């Protein structure tokens, strides 16, 4: 958590987050949906008001298990075609900007 707070503060991003949730805050880790459901609770938003950005197969599955839209920005391991058919895939975070305009 210390590293997360440092990175957000150092890059002047902390103000954009209603809260921070890590694997330490939930009983079941990804691909269980717990972390995202807890984040929704903290942010006080519904599933249909949220979008998850993920870079890993377990995270994508976790988001889908939570019933939240997922945007995949692949890192090293591309999830199976079965999973990628259920999400939006972009090469970079910058490529996701038009999705919200």
C-alpha positions as CSV (number, residue, x, y, z in Angstrom):
1,X,0.0,0.0,0.0
2,X,2.9,2.3,0.7
3,X,4.2,1.9,-2.8
4,X,0.8,2.6,-4.3
5,X,0.3,5.8,-2.2
6,X,3.8,7.0,-3.1
7,X,3.2,6.4,-6.9
8,X,-0.1,8.1,-6.9
9,X,1.1,11.1,-4.8
10,X,4.4,11.4,-6.8
11,X,2.4,11.6,-10.1
12,X,-0.3,13.9,-8.7
13,X,-3.0,11.3,-9.2
14,X,-4.2,10.6,-5.6
15,X,-7.0,13.2,-5.9
16,X,-8.7,11.0,-8.6
17,X,-9.2,8.0,-6.4
18,X,-12.1,7.6,-4.0
19,X,-10.2,4.8,-2.3
20,X,-7.6,2.2,-2.8
21,X,-8.2,-1.5,-2.5
22,X,-5.5,-4.2,-2.5
23,X,-5.5,-7.9,-2.2
24,X,-4.8,-7.5,1.5
25,X,-8.3,-5.9,1.9
26,X,-10.3,-9.0,0.8
27,X,-10.6,-12.6,1.7
28,X,-10.4,-14.1,-1.8
29,X,-7.9,-13.0,-4.4
30,X,-8.4,-12.7,-8.1
31,X,-10.0,-14.3,-10.1
32,X,-12.6,-14.1,-7.4
33,X,-14.6,-10.9,-7.8
34,X,-14.1,-9.7,-4.1
35,X,-11.6,-7.0,-4.8
36,X,-13.7,-5.2,-7.4
37,X,-16.9,-5.6,-5.4
38,X,-15.2,-4.1,-2.4
39,X,-13.9,-1.2,-4.6
40,X,-17.5,-0.6,-5.8
41,X,-18.6,-0.4,-2.2
42,X,-15.9,2.1,-1.3
43,X,-16.6,4.3,-4.3
44,X,-20.4,4.0,-3.8
45,X,-21.1,3.2,-7.4
46,X,-23.0,0.5,-9.2
47,X,-21.5,-2.1,-11.5
48,X,-22.9,-0.4,-14.6
49,X,-21.1,2.9,-13.6
50,X,-17.7,1.3,-13.4
51,X,-15.0,0.1,-15.8
52,X,-12.1,-2.0,-14.9
53,X,-8.7,-1.7,-16.6
54,X,-6.7,-4.9,-16.4
55,X,-3.5,-6.2,-17.8
56,X,-3.6,-9.9,-16.7
57,X,-5.9,-12.9,-17.3
58,X,-6.7,-13.3,-13.6
59,X,-7.7,-9.7,-13.3
60,X,-9.9,-9.9,-16.4
61,X,-11.6,-13.0,-15.0
62,X,-12.1,-11.2,-11.7
63,X,-13.8,-8.3,-13.4
64,X,-16.0,-10.5,-15.4
65,X,-16.9,-12.5,-12.3
66,X,-17.9,-9.2,-10.7
67,X,-20.2,-8.4,-13.6
68,X,-18.2,-5.2,-14.5
69,X,-17.1,-4.1,-18.0
70,X,-13.4,-4.8,-18.5
71,X,-10.9,-3.0,-20.8
72,X,-7.9,-5.2,-21.3
73,X,-4.5,-3.6,-21.8
74,X,-2.4,-6.8,-22.3
75,X,1.0,-6.9,-20.6
76,X,2.9,-10.2,-21.0
77,X,0.2,-12.8,-21.2
78,X,-2.8,-12.5,-23.5
79,X,-5.9,-14.2,-22.1
80,X,-7.6,-16.9,-24.2
81,X,-9.8,-15.9,-27.1
82,X,-12.8,-17.0,-25.1
83,X,-12.1,-14.3,-22.5
84,X,-11.0,-11.6,-25.0
85,X,-14.3,-11.9,-26.8
86,X,-16.0,-10.7,-23.6
87,X,-13.9,-7.6,-23.1
88,X,-12.6,-4.5,-24.9
89,X,-8.9,-5.0,-25.9
90,X,-6.6,-2.0,-26.4
91,X,-2.9,-1.8,-26.9
92,X,-2.2,1.1,-24.5
93,X,-4.2,3.0,-22.0
94,X,-4.1,6.0,-24.4
95,X,-6.0,3.9,-26.9
96,X,-8.9,3.6,-24.4
97,X,-9.5,7.4,-24.3
98,X,-11.9,7.4,-27.3
99,X,-14.0,4.8,-25.5
100,X,-15.1,7.5,-23.1
101,X,-15.5,10.5,-25.4
